[in-house]
Amino acid sequence: MNEKKGHKTATTWQKGMSGNPGGRSPRVGPNGESLAELARGKTQEALEALVEVCNDRAHPQRVAAANAILDRGWGKPKESVDLDARIEGAGIPIIQIVRAGDAADRAD
């Protein structure tokens, strides 16, 4: 099986062509369901598992489970960003992005 580099075989694709031009099928379930549809079908079980972990005071992932429940119920919290852009010297913009929680630290 000494094939030279660039040697074309029966399965070699032309440059710029894909062996799977349609991409992976979005339908993965036995009845043609999408991955998202299959996952949504397990929502109740997943939430019950998260609640179980959250209620176990000794579980090391308790806080992560609580955050996952809150994120799914209320959405992830919005993160605000302060943007300070000014042009100095040769006209090169200087942009400084500061997280809202860090802004108080920088005010000192």
N, C-alpha and C positions, 0 to 999 in steps of 0.2 A: 504494500500500500504506500509506495513512495509517490506521492502526488506533488508535483512542482507547484510553487506558489503561483497563483493566478490561473491554474489549470481549471478548465471548465468541466464539470461533470453534469450528469442528467439533472441534478438538483441545484445547480448553481443558478442564482438569480441574476438577471441583468442589473447593471449599475443603476441605482435609482428606483428599482422595483422592489416591492415587498413580497415575501412569501405568503403574507396574510394581509392583503390590501384592505380588507374590511375591519381589521383589528379584532380583538377578542369580543365575543358576543356579550352583550350586556345581560343576557338571560343565562342564569346559571342553575336555577332550581330545576327539579324534576318536572315541574309543570310550566316551565318557562318564566318563573319569577326572577326578578332582579335581586342582586345581593341586598340592596336596601329593603326590598319587600320581605325577604327572608328574615333579615335582622329585625324589622319592625314587628314581625310575628312573634318574636321572642321578648318583646318589651316588658311584658308583665313579669316573666321569669327573671329577667335581668334586674328589674327594679326591686323585686323581692330579695334577690341575692345581695344587692347593694344595701338594702335596708337591714338585712341580717348582719352584714359586716359592720354597718354603722352602729347597730345596737350592741355589738359585742365590745365592751369597754377594753378588753385585753387585746383585741385584734390590732396588729401594727398598721393595717391599711384603713383604719376607721375614718380618719380625716379625709383621705382620698375618696372613700365611698360617699361621705357626706357631701363633699364638693361635687362629685359626679351627679348626685341626686339633685342638688341645687342648680347646677348648670343645666340639667335637662328640664327641670321644672320652670326655672326663671330665666334661663339664658346666661351666657357668660357675661360677667360685668364688663362694661365699656371701659376702655383705657384712654384717658385723655392725654394729649401731648401738647406741650408748649413749643412753639416754633419761633426762633429768633433768627431772622435773616437780614444781613446788612452787607453793604459793599464797602470795602476798605482798600486803600492803596490803588493797585493797578486794575481795579475793577473785577477782581476775583471774588465771587460771593462766598461768604462764610456762613454756613448754616449750622446751628447748634440745636439739637433735638434733646429736650429734657423731659423725662417722665414727670407726671404731675406729683408723685410722691417724692421725687428727687428735687423738685423745684424749691421746696422749703429748705432743704439742706444747702442749696446753692445761694439762697437769699442772704445767708450769714456773711 
